[in-house]
């Protein structure tokens, strides 16, 4: 029996860097990206579906990753309160991720992974209820562990 499809809200500009891992190929994920990215940025394994029709900020640009706009933050709150999202990944992006983290529904915060290139300012996220942190290169490991706890 196939595992149920899980929906991942991906709040970062580049899915390719962190999702291009063959270990995720069988994870049965559909990903809702934060912003429209060129197809070259969506080079991810078979089995992961990109829901471009549900992009959060379809008219945003890559700068919104570092300077989240009020409409983007409101959309994050709206979509995470629907019950349609199973997992969230937030890129810290020089601290811009903190604003996004504040807008994720409280019910999803334990199913959220905060990632950064090297160092995540954990002390900024923990008071908001976040407990999962990783380097970008290790995101696939954290995602697979989180998926196992959900299934």
N, C-alpha and C positions, 0 to 999 in steps of 0.2 A: 504494500500500500504506500502510495507516495505521501511524502510529508506535506502538510498544508503550506500554501504560499504565505509568506510573511511580507509585510510592507515596511520598508526602511525609508525614513525621511532623512535625506542626506544634505546637511546644511554646511556645504563647502563647495568650492567652485570646480573641483577636479576629481571626478569619480575614478578616473583611470589610475591615478597614482596609488590609491589605497584599496580599490576593489579589484584591480587586475591581478588576482591571485587564483590559481587553479583550484586551490582548496575550497574556494567559495562556489565553485561551479555547481556543486550538488546541493547548495543551500536553499534552493527554491525561494529566491528573493525577487521581489519587485521593488525597484528603487524610484523614489520621487526626488529628483534633484532640486537644489535651491534655485539655480539659474540655468537658462539654456546654455549649453556648451556646444562647441563645434563637435561633430561626430568623432573627430580625432581624440577628443577628451573622454569619449565613452567607450574606449577599447577595453571591454570587460569580458569575463568568461561567459561561455554558453550557459544558459540556464538562468542568468540574471536578466530580468526584464527592466528596461528603463521606461518609466511612465512619463514620457515627455508631455503627454496631454495634461498631466497634473503638476507641471513645474510650478513651484511656489511664486517665483518672480519672473514671469516669462519675458518681461521687458527690461529686466535688470541687466546689469553688466557685471563683469568680474570685480569691479571696484566695490560692489555692494557687499562682497565678502568681508571687506575690511571696514566698511562704513554702512552698517545695516540701516535701512530707512524705516521710518515708522510704518508705512504700509507693509513692508516685508515682515516686521516684527508682529504686527497684528495678524498677518496671514499665518505665521508660525503658531500663534496662540489658537487661532481658529481651527487649523487643520489638525493640531494635536489634541484638541478637545472633542473631535468627532468620534473617536474610538476606532477609526480606520487605520491608525498607525500602530505598528507593533514594536518598532525599534527606531532609535534616533541616533545619528552620528553628527557631532558638532565639531568643526575645525576651530581651534582657538584663534588662529589668525591674528596674532599680535593683540590679543585681548578682545577682539570684536565678538568672539564667541560667547562672552559673558552676557552681552545684551540679548543674544539669541536664546541662551540658556534660561534667562529670566522669563521668557515667554513660552517655553515648553510647558505643557500641562503637567501639574505635579504628579499625576498618575503615571506618567511616562519617564520620570526622572531616573528611576532605578533601571530602566531599560534604555538608557542613553549612554553613549560612550563619547567622552571628550578626547579629542586627539590633537596632537601638535607635532611639529617637526622634531623637537628635542625635549622641551620642558613644558609641562602644563602647570599653570599656577593653581594647583589643587586647592589652596586656601581660599581662592576666590569662588570656587565652584561648590565645595563641600557644604557651606552654609545654605546653599540653595537646594541641597538634597541629592547632589550627584556623588556617585561612588566609583564610577568606572572611568579610568584614564589610561591613555596609551600613546605611544609614538605612532606616527603615520605608518611606518614600516611594519608595525605589529598589529595593525587594525584587524586584519583577517583573523588573527588568533583570538582577539577579544570578541569579535563578532560571532565566531563559531561557538565560543563558550557561552555567550549570551543567548544565542539561538538554542543551544542545548537546554538551558534553564527554562526557556519558554515552552519548548515542545516537550 
